[in-house]
Amino acid sequence: MAAQLGPAAPAAGAPETEALRRFRTFATSALIRGRPGAPALEGLRPNERRVGALIEAWRDAAAQLSGARRDQVRAALDPLVQHFRVSIRSSQGSRRKSGAPRATRRAVVAAIDRVADAFLAIDTESGKIADANPAAGSLLGVTRDALLGIDAMSFVPAQERASWWTELDALSEGDDCRHFAASLQDSSGSVVGVHASITRFSTRGRTLALVLARPS
């Protein structure tokens, strides 16, 4: 999984890692008993979408390692992955506060997903990726959901991180839009030159840098 996800692989102490451990326990128990029980989710506060991406990556790795039985392994794990994701979603849904209407949120997400350029929403204070679109996942070599909560600079070549921080700092200090040439680094370590534009967006007491990146 580390080779597959690169910088998007979770840290040992991350809540998503704990969710993956609990999924493995849940899946083992379900396969032994022949039916899924209720996953143990008490105390977990992971990113739901990132958990889904991680357990799907684990399922793919397990299937690959099983050789000739990979189709059988996937068939056994697929419904358990779905069951666990639904359980995570249900447990977190009861904790969410009301916000923008669901239909409005879905329309915005659908529009972003259709953008051909890579889209990243980066918290200018922490540098964490708050959202991304499928094109960003494709550019960086991982699924879109695996990027959520990851340090954006882990996908930037070391020699260019200072210049990226300069752009983010300029936004947090009041600039509305910036354009620049830069580079990104995918999960395998390959460097891709991009033309980037960044727009400032303030929400819920924080500033997001909305980045559109097109391979140059």
N, C-alpha and C positions, 0 to 999 in steps of 0.2 A: 504493500500500500504506500509506503514511503516513496518508492520509486515512481509509482503511478501519480501520486498527488503532489510530490515535490514540496514547495513551501506551504501548500494548502493542507499538508498532513497535520493532524492535531497534536498539540503538546500533551505530555503525559498527564498533566493535571487539569487539562481543559474539561469543562462539563460535557462537551461532545464526546470526549474519550470515555468518560464514565458512562455515557449513554450507550456507546458502542459495546462496552463491557457488559452492560445489563442486557443488551440485545443478544449477545453471544450466550449468556446464561439462559435467557428466555427461549432462544432457538434450540439450544441443547435439550432443555426440559420438554419443549413441545415435540421434538423429534423422538424422544424416548417414550413419552406418553401417548404419542399419536394424535394429539390435539393441543392447540395453543391455550395457555391460561392467560391470566392478566399480567402484563409486564410490571415489574417493580419500578415505579417511576417517582416514588416519594423523594422529595428534596431536590429533584433535578430541575435546573433552569437553563437548558441548552437552547441554542438556536435551532428551531424545528427544521428549517430547510437544510441547514448544514448537517444535522444528524441524518436526514434522509440521504444526502449525498455520500456521507461516510459509510453508512451501513450498506448502501448499494455498491460502493467500491469494495468493501469487505466481501460481500457476496460474490462479486466478479472475481476477486482474488482467490476465494475458496473454490470457485468453479474451475478456474484455470489450473490450480494446483491438483485438482482431482483427475486430471488427464482425461481418459476415455469416458469417465463417468460425469463429465462436466455438465452435460444436459440434465442428467438425473439430479445432480446437486442443485442446479439452478431451479429446477421445477419444484424441489422440496423447499427451497429457501424463499422463493418469490412470494408466496402467500404470507409467510412469516414476516418478511420485510414490510409488506403492505399493512399487516395487522399492527406491527409495532409503530409504523408511521402514523396510522390513524389514532392509536392510543396516545402518542406524543401530542398530536394536534388537538385531541380532545382535552387532555390535561392542561394544555397551555391556553386553549380557547376560553376556559372558565376564568383565567386570570387576566385576560386582556381588558384594558379599559376601552371605553367607546371612543371612536375617533371619526375620521371621515367616513361617509357612507361606503359600504362594501362595494357597491356598483361603481362608484367613482374610483376607488382604489384599484379594482380589477381593470378598469379602462386605462388607467395610467400605466399599470404593469404591462398590459397587452401592447400598448403603444411603444414602450421602451423595448420590449422583447422583439419587436419588428425592426428596430433600428439595425442597419447593416454594420455600422461602426461599433467598436467595442465601447460599452458604457460602464463606467464605474462611479459610484457615489462614495466619496472618501471623507471621513470625518477629519476636518483640518486640524483638530487638536490632538487626536490620538494616532491618526494615520491609518485607522482601521477601515476596511471595506464594509460599508453599510448595505450596499446593494450592487448588483451587476446584471448584465443581460447575457443571453446565450452566446452572442458574438464575443464578449469578453472571455467567457469560458473557453471558447474555441481558440481564441488568440493565445491564451495562456496555458492551454493544454490540459485543463481540468473542467469538470462540470461547473456551471454557473453557481449553484448552491454551495459548492465546496469552497468558494471564495469568501463567503460571508464571515465577517469577524476577523479576517486575516489581515496582518500588517501589509498594507499595499507596497511598502518598500521592499518586501521580500521578493517581489516580482520586478524589481528595478535593479539593473546592474549596479554594483557597489560604487563605481566611480561616478554615477549619475544621481545618486540619492540626494546629495546636497542641493542640486539644481531643482529636483522635484519638490523638496521641502521649501525652497525659495518661492516657487510658484504657489504652493499651498499657503505659506505665510502671507504672501501678498493678498490672497483672497480673504483670509481671516482678518486682515487689516483694512479691508474695505473695497478692494478692486472687485469689479463685477464680472469681468471676462478677460481671459488671457489666452494667447495662442503661442505655441512653441514646438520646436522639433525635439524629440527625445527618443529614448529606447526603453523597451520592456523586455523582460526575461521570462520565458515560459517554464513550465514545470520540469523540463528536461535540461534547462540551463542554456538553451539557444536564445540568442539576442535578436530582437525584432525592432527595427527602426520604425517610429510612428510620427505622424503629425497629430498633435494633441491640442484640444481646446478645452478650457476649464471655465465653468460658470459657477458663480456663488449662489448658494441657496441656504437660507436660515430657517430652521425648524426645531421646535421643542427645546429651545435654549442652546442649540448647537449649530455650527456652520458646516455645511456639506459642500465639498467640491465635486461638481458634476462633470466628469471627464468623458470626453469623446475622443477615442484614439483610432486613427486609420493607418494601416501599414503604409509606409512611405515607399 
